[in-house]
Every structure is written in structure tokens, then in C-alpha cells.
Amino acid sequence: MAEQTQGAVPLSAVIADAATGVALALRGEGGPYALSGILRQSDALTPAAIRVLGADALAPYAMDHLGASVGADDEAVVRQTLAAYPPGADASEVSVWSYRGLVEASHAFLPGSAQHWPPPPEATAGWVDNDPWPKLSHRVSQLAALALPGLAPGLAEQLATRTDDLARGFVRAVRRRDWLQAAGLGRWLARLPDVSQTLGLDSGLAFVRQMGGGDPRVMLHAVAAQRFYGRGW
């Protein structure tokens, strides 16, 4: 998605601020969370920022207890995003899965009747079986927001057959100091069963959080792995 500006504020800064707000909410800090409070419908960059964050924009609503009720304004900004950025016929698998994850999260975490939300688009997953491990790791890290509890269960089941390859990708990302990829892979590994203890996932996620925590999206992934799956510290 191309960089945009509204005045002097680039899209990357809006995404960073929103990711920080989500991470704070997952840590139980920063007051009650409201998506419409950090990304307002009147802001022209809001749909693009939510599209990049995907289901993570709704991650605090997946917690066992909410600091605030979900309101109509939260629904409105999500509907605005879903209408503005549906995946086209030539969209990549990552784009389709990301959009699907946001739709699934809307069904799961926002109020209202399911028929008022668009149906999740069909998303293929043959790449999970066919991609070599470096390419698989890259794609999976881009889909870290789908690692929320209950989302994309079919994808999670397929990825569970390739935990060793994802672990290889995690180690390589750490060695290359690619903290965003490492955090995304570590978050998925936190959800998946039968990850080898020899990987040292908890200490690895803690290291990624320490080294890359200046990037709000790295922090978000690390906090989500700890908040929902108890991995890292």
C-alpha cells in the first residue's frame, strides 16, 4: 500500500500510533480501548491504517474482559475499511488472508448480526504446503494478526504441519536482525502446538521484544504472544 500523507502526517506514523495503542491495551495500560478513539472515521488515513493492521485493530476486544464496550463508532470505522479496500481479483494471498482475518475478527469481536458484515472471502492455502521455508516464513510473518485466538483455524491447522520450517525462519530472522519478521513468526509459533523446546521461543521472543521494541508493530506482536498464549516475557 503506497505511503500517503494527510498534512504532514504519513501513513506509517498513523499505523505506528495505532499499533502502540493496541499494544498498550493488551498490556492493560493506557485506559479503556476504543478503536474509534485511536483511528477516527473522519481521518482520511484510517481505512488504510486498519487495512494494514488487519485483525490486530480489534485484538483488545478478543481479551477475556473489556475495559470498554464496543460502540457503533468502532463498527463504523471497520465497515469503512472493508468497503474501501476489498481485495481485487489479482490480489496476493497475503492481501486476501489479511482481509479475511479482519472480516472474521469483525464477526467474532464486534456486536451486531452476522449478516450485516460481509462474508469472509475465499482464501487459498496451497502455498502452506508448497512454499519453501524462507518464502513461507515471509508470508506467515505478514499474517501475524491472524494468530489471534479463534481466527483462521484452518490455516492454523495447516501451519502446524510446518512448525519446524517456521522455527527455522524465526531463527534466521533473529540472526538477520529482521525484528518485525521475527516477531510475526514468533507470535504464530506461540499459537501453534508441538513447537520444539530446543527453539527457546520464550527467550527468543523476549530478545526480539528488547531489540526491536522501538518498532510499535514488533512490540504489538510480542505483547500479543504473551497476552494470549503466555509465551515470551
GIFENBEL-V368228 format. One record per residue. PSI is psi in whole degrees, -180 to 180 (NA if undefined). NEAR is the number of other C-alpha atoms within 12 Angstrom. Layout:
# GIFENBEL-V368228
psi->PSI near->NEAR
psi->PSI near->NEAR
This chain:
# GIFENBEL-V368228
psi->128 near->17
psi->146 near->11
psi->135 near->16
psi->165 near->20
psi->150 near->19
psi->105 near->17
psi->-125 near->10
psi->7 near->10
psi->114 near->17
psi->159 near->20
psi->-40 near->29
psi->-36 near->27
psi->-38 near->24
psi->-43 near->33
psi->-44 near->34
psi->-44 near->29
psi->-42 near->29
psi->-43 near->41
psi->-38 near->41
psi->-43 near->35
psi->-40 near->36
psi->-46 near->47
psi->-42 near->36
psi->-42 near->29
psi->-40 near->34
psi->-28 near->37
psi->-3 near->28
psi->26 near->22
psi->166 near->16
psi->8 near->17
psi->176 near->19
psi->140 near->24
psi->138 near->35
psi->120 near->32
psi->-44 near->41
psi->-11 near->32
psi->-29 near->26
psi->-22 near->33
psi->100 near->40
psi->148 near->26
psi->-30 near->25
psi->-14 near->16
psi->125 near->23
psi->-22 near->23
psi->-6 near->33
psi->-50 near->41
psi->-41 near->36
psi->-40 near->38
psi->-43 near->41
psi->-38 near->49
psi->-38 near->41
psi->-45 near->37
psi->-29 near->45
psi->-140 near->44
psi->-22 near->43
psi->-23 near->48
psi->-24 near->52
psi->6 near->47
psi->-42 near->49
psi->-25 near->42
psi->-8 near->34
psi->-5 near->33
psi->161 near->26
psi->-35 near->14
psi->142 near->17
psi->147 near->21
psi->-18 near->20
psi->153 near->19
psi->146 near->20
psi->132 near->28
psi->175 near->20
psi->-31 near->18
psi->-34 near->22
psi->-44 near->32
psi->-40 near->33
psi->-42 near->28
psi->-31 near->36
psi->-44 near->44
psi->-38 near->29
psi->-43 near->29
psi->-47 near->36
psi->-35 near->36
psi->-33 near->21
psi->-32 near->20
psi->54 near->27
psi->149 near->30
psi->136 near->26
psi->179 near->14
psi->-28 near->12
psi->18 near->10
psi->150 near->19
psi->163 near->19
psi->-39 near->26
psi->-43 near->31
psi->-43 near->30
psi->-45 near->31
psi->-39 near->37
psi->-44 near->41
psi->-44 near->43
psi->-41 near->35
psi->-39 near->45
psi->-39 near->47
psi->-46 near->41
psi->-43 near->37
psi->-36 near->39
psi->-44 near->39
psi->-41 near->29
psi->-37 near->26
psi->-14 near->37
psi->149 near->35
psi->176 near->21
psi->161 near->17
psi->143 near->13
psi->-31 near->17
psi->-11 near->12
psi->-10 near->15
psi->149 near->28
psi->150 near->25
psi->149 near->20
psi->135 near->26
psi->154 near->24
psi->135 near->21
psi->124 near->25
psi->154 near->21
psi->22 near->25
psi->-27 near->14
psi->-27 near->23
psi->-41 near->31
psi->-29 near->20
psi->-25 near->17
psi->139 near->19
psi->157 near->17
psi->-35 near->27
psi->-42 near->25
psi->-41 near->21
psi->-45 near->33
psi->-40 near->38
psi->-47 near->30
psi->-44 near->33
psi->-38 near->45
psi->-33 near->37
psi->-17 near->34
psi->28 near->41
psi->-30 near->45
psi->-23 near->50
psi->-5 near->44
psi->9 near->46
psi->149 near->45
psi->131 near->34
psi->-16 near->24
psi->150 near->35
psi->56 near->34
psi->-36 near->19
psi->-41 near->20
psi->-42 near->31
psi->-39 near->28
psi->-40 near->22
psi->-42 near->22
psi->-27 near->39
psi->-21 near->26
psi->-8 near->21
psi->32 near->33
psi->-36 near->34
psi->-39 near->26
psi->-39 near->30
psi->-34 near->41
psi->-40 near->42
psi->-42 near->29
psi->-39 near->35
psi->-48 near->41
psi->-44 near->33
psi->-41 near->25
psi->-40 near->28
psi->-44 near->31
psi->-33 near->17
psi->-1 near->14
psi->33 near->20
psi->82 near->26
psi->-34 near->38
psi->-44 near->36
psi->-42 near->42
psi->-43 near->46
psi->-41 near->56
psi->-43 near->45
psi->-42 near->50
psi->-37 near->55
psi->-42 near->50
psi->-42 near->48
psi->-31 near->50
psi->-32 near->43
psi->-33 near->37
psi->148 near->31
psi->166 near->19
psi->34 near->19
psi->130 near->28
psi->134 near->20
psi->-23 near->17
psi->-16 near->14
psi->-31 near->25
psi->48 near->20
psi->-41 near->40
psi->-50 near->28
psi->-33 near->21
psi->-45 near->35
psi->-38 near->44
psi->-40 near->30
psi->-44 near->26
psi->-42 near->41
psi->-41 near->39
psi->-44 near->23
psi->-36 near->23
psi->8 near->28
psi->-10 near->27
psi->-17 near->18
psi->116 near->28
psi->-30 near->31
psi->-33 near->43
psi->-47 near->40
psi->-42 near->43
psi->-48 near->46
psi->-43 near->53
psi->-43 near->54
psi->-40 near->44
psi->-40 near->46
psi->-38 near->42
psi->-42 near->31
psi->-43 near->32
psi->-26 near->28
psi->-2 near->26
psi->26 near->19
psi->144 near->30
psi->179 near->29
psi->NA near->22
